[in-house]
Amino acid sequence: MRWSVDQVNPAATDRIMEIGCGGGTAAALVCARLVSGSLVAIDRSATAVKKTLTRNEECVAAGRLTVIQAPFTAAGVGDLGPFDKIFSINVNLFWTSPAVEELALLRRLLVPGGTMFACWGRGPTPGRSDEIARRTASRFAESGFETTVTSADGLQCVAASPEP
Ligand SMILES: C[S@@+](CC[C@H](N)C(=O)[O-])C[C@H]1O[C@@H](n2cnc3c(N)ncnc32)[C@H](O)[C@@H]1O
């Protein structure tokens, strides 16, 4: 989680979205770095939203974190945004399907020059996250995103910015 959040490198003033916040661990790490910035964490699971809210009560109370139960779809995100950075950790988006709607949504949600970070930890199968990152990077590149893959000891992060 720490490595992935380091890849996102949240600045104190960044407006950030997390897709698939799960237990809220990464949200806590991001919140700790925000001053006037903000984080919107979405997850389609009610259990995940509850866990993220519980783990991050102080950040929510301070107005830096909003947690929303919704899928990452146009209807799910509504009029949220724009964001300087969007990230996901261990979420099966962008490589299990063509993700046409999701990629279009990223373009709409990111400010010009903004970046999506899709990160994965070490899976149970050696090399699996490398393969996932490769496939994700290809999908972003084919859709007109400038794409960089960073790897460290089995951890993977694909950074993708829409080409102007
Ligand atoms: C494997 S868990 C990872 C959770 C957390 N990021 C972590 O690394 O511990 C994937 C999470 O993403 C959420 N998720 C998957 N696809 C989603 C989608 N399309 N929209 C919103 N949430 C999604 C799931 O509900 C789940 O909480």
The ligand as an SDF file (V2000), in Angstrom:
LIG
                    3D

 27 29  0  0  0  0  0  0  0  0999 V2000
   -9.3470   -6.6990   -4.2550 C   0  0  0  0  0  0  0  0  0  0  0  0
  -10.1830   -5.3800   -3.4800 S   0  0  0  0  0  0  0  0  0  0  0  0
   -8.8600   -4.2310   -3.1920 C   0  0  0  0  0  0  0  0  0  0  0  0
   -9.1750   -3.2580   -2.1110 C   0  0  0  0  0  0  0  0  0  0  0  0
   -8.0330   -2.3080   -1.7590 C   0  0  0  0  0  0  0  0  0  0  0  0
   -7.7780   -1.3720   -2.8300 N   0  0  0  0  0  0  0  0  0  0  0  0
   -6.7980   -3.1040   -1.4080 C   0  0  0  0  0  0  0  0  0  0  0  0
   -5.8610   -3.1580   -2.2010 O   0  0  0  0  0  0  0  0  0  0  0  0
   -6.7930   -3.6980   -0.3180 O   0  0  0  0  0  0  0  0  0  0  0  0
  -11.0530   -4.6010   -4.8440 C   0  0  0  0  0  0  0  0  0  0  0  0
  -12.0540   -3.5640   -4.3680 C   0  0  0  0  0  0  0  0  0  0  0  0
  -12.4940   -2.8350   -5.5010 O   0  0  0  0  0  0  0  0  0  0  0  0
  -13.8970   -2.7450   -5.5120 C   0  0  0  0  0  0  0  0  0  0  0  0
  -14.2940   -2.6530   -6.9310 N   0  0  0  0  0  0  0  0  0  0  0  0
  -14.0040   -3.5450   -7.9190 C   0  0  0  0  0  0  0  0  0  0  0  0
  -14.4780   -3.1260   -9.0970 N   0  0  0  0  0  0  0  0  0  0  0  0
  -15.0960   -1.9440   -8.8410 C   0  0  0  0  0  0  0  0  0  0  0  0
  -15.7990   -1.0280   -9.6620 C   0  0  0  0  0  0  0  0  0  0  0  0
  -15.9540   -1.2480  -10.9750 N   0  0  0  0  0  0  0  0  0  0  0  0
  -16.3120    0.0880   -9.0940 N   0  0  0  0  0  0  0  0  0  0  0  0
  -16.1470    0.3220   -7.7540 C   0  0  0  0  0  0  0  0  0  0  0  0
  -15.5080   -0.5180   -6.9280 N   0  0  0  0  0  0  0  0  0  0  0  0
  -14.9750   -1.6400   -7.4640 C   0  0  0  0  0  0  0  0  0  0  0  0
  -14.3710   -4.0030   -4.7850 C   0  0  0  0  0  0  0  0  0  0  0  0
  -15.6620   -3.8360   -4.2210 O   0  0  0  0  0  0  0  0  0  0  0  0
  -13.2980   -4.1670   -3.7200 C   0  0  0  0  0  0  0  0  0  0  0  0
  -13.5900   -3.4910   -2.5280 O   0  0  0  0  0  0  0  0  0  0  0  0
  1  2  1  0
  2  3  1  0
  2 10  1  0
  3  4  1  0
  4  5  1  0
  5  6  1  0
  5  7  1  0
  7  8  2  0
  7  9  1  0
 10 11  1  0
 11 12  1  0
 11 26  1  0
 12 13  1  0
 13 14  1  0
 13 24  1  0
 14 15  1  0
 14 23  1  0
 15 16  2  0
 16 17  1  0
 17 18  1  0
 17 23  2  0
 18 19  1  0
 18 20  2  0
 20 21  1  0
 21 22  2  0
 22 23  1  0
 24 25  1  0
 24 26  1  0
 26 27  1  0
M  CHG  2   2   1   9  -1
M  END
$$$$
